[in-house]
Amino acid sequence: MTKRELEYKISEVKADYVRIQADMEKVDSVGGNTKKSEERLEQLENELVQLNKQLSEL
């Protein structure tokens, strides 16, 4: 991946993270189960770590 592609992918993942976090807060406020959202946030965090590592290696 090029630097530009990595930066774009990072911005996409960050946007997904923010969206899921907001959705999770809504579900939590009504007493819903947030386990799947928490797991997805963890996956996105790991993906961001890997993408940032790739970006720093360029």
C-alpha positions, 0 to 999 in steps of 0.5 A, a space after each residue: 500500500 502507498 502512503 496515501 492509501 494507508 492514510 485513507 484506510 486509517 481515516 476510514 477505520 477511525 470513522 468506523 470506530 467513532 460511529 460504533 462507539 456512538 452506537 454503543 453508547 446509545 445501546 448502553 444508555 437503554 441497557 442493551 448488550 454492548 459486547 459485540 460493539 466492544 469486540 468490534 472496537 477492539 478489532 478496530 484498535 488492533 487494525 489501527 495499530 497495524 496500519 500505523 506501524 505500516 505507515 511508520 515503516 514507509 
